[in-house]
Amino acid sequence: MVSANLNSTPGDKVGIIAGRGELPLRLANTLKERGTAVFLLLVENEAKPEDYANFSFEIVQITKIGKFLKALKREKCKRVTMAGPIDRPNFKSIFPDKEGFKLLTKIGKSLSKGDDGLLGAITQFIEDKGFQVVGAHELDSEFVAKIGTLGKITPTEEDLKDIEKGAEIIRAMSVYDIGQAVIVRAGYVLGVEAAEGTEKLIHRCKEFSWDNPAGVLVKLSKTGQDLRTDMPAIGVDTIRQIKTAGLSGIAVEAEHSLILGLDEVVSVADKSGVFVHVISTDCHSDD
């Protein structure tokens, strides 16, 4: 365990269960700057310990739920957030601890279902242990996407039609808890996100790239999704991936998506000739 001198009133400390990507670190830095003490549980083989040298943290296997809970109680963390993607644990190959077995019993059939059911079961399990599960957007609203086109590049009429179609597809997929993203070009669906995640979706659609940039990545929350545990997020890396794949831009949803490093995202998007368009939450008006 790495220790840091964090001044806070007992009970104010926020526990961050950190997966991959930049969200956990950005969130930890923001909270620290605001004077909120944080303690990080770095999921083994997901979060990079070297990135968190300035924080108090512990590295834990995802199936060692008892160790998670003991660390959070020891550090007096009343609020807990899950930040960054984590691969679905394989309880068959990684032996869980006692609390892990309890969780395994509780989630039961959720293991074979989509992520929403599994995350919901895990969230309920943590809350039953006396912790309050909060979303990154509740801890820092600055990350939350606001409606409108960001930067200088704007979507064309065809892009807007592709965005509308992509939103319809994600809404339809929500019933099956498949994924949060789809790539559409000129009305043609190039790819749909499933278990592989957004980055790999973009990568496999590179083979469809045209000489001129075309096509849109639409990344939205699923209908009824618990935004505390799985809010769609984009950052500079997403913009660079879109550029490399030859896409025109990306659309995300206002109030239901996170933009990590807004100024950087806009700057890189402008330089790359990629648009970032934030659409209304009306796409979920039928919730």
PEGIFEN-V14720 format. One record per backbone hydrogen bond with DSSP energy under -1.0 kcal/mol. CO is the residue of the C=O (numbers start at 1). NH is the residue of the N-H. Records with the same first field share a line. If there is no record, write none. Layout:
CO->NH + NH
//
This chain:
2->57
4->6
9->12
14->39
15->81
16->41
17->83
18->43
22->26
23->27
24->28
25->29
26->30
27->31
28->32
29->33
30->34
31->36
32->35
37->14
39->16
40->58
41->18
42->60
43->46 + 47
48->51
49->52
52->55
56->40
57->2
58->42
60->44
61->64
63->65 + 97
64->68
65->69
66->70
67->71
68->72
69->73
70->74
71->75
72->77
73->76
78->132
79->15
80->134
81->17
83->19
85->20
90->94
97->101
98->102
99->103
100->104
101->105
102->106
103->107
104->108
107->110
108->111
109->112
110->113
114->118
115->119
116->120
117->121
118->122
119->123
120->124
121->125
122->126
123->127
124->128
126->131
127->130
132->80
135->139
136->140
140->143
141->144
143->259
145->255
148->278
156->160
157->161
158->162
159->163
160->164
161->165
162->166
163->167
164->168
165->169
166->170
167->171
168->172
169->173
170->174
173->176
174->177
180->220
181->193
182->218
183->190 + 191
184->216
185->188
188->185
191->183
197->201
198->202
199->203
200->204
201->205
203->206
205->208
206->209
215->248 + 249
216->184
217->251
218->182
222->225
226->229 + 230
232->258
234->260
235->239
236->240
237->241
238->242
239->243
240->244
241->245
242->247
243->246
246->214
248->275
249->217
250->277
251->219
252->279
253->256
257->145
258->234
261->265
262->266
263->267
264->268
265->269
266->270
267->271
268->272
269->274
275->250
276->150
277->252
278->148
279->254
280->283
281->284
282->285
284->287
//
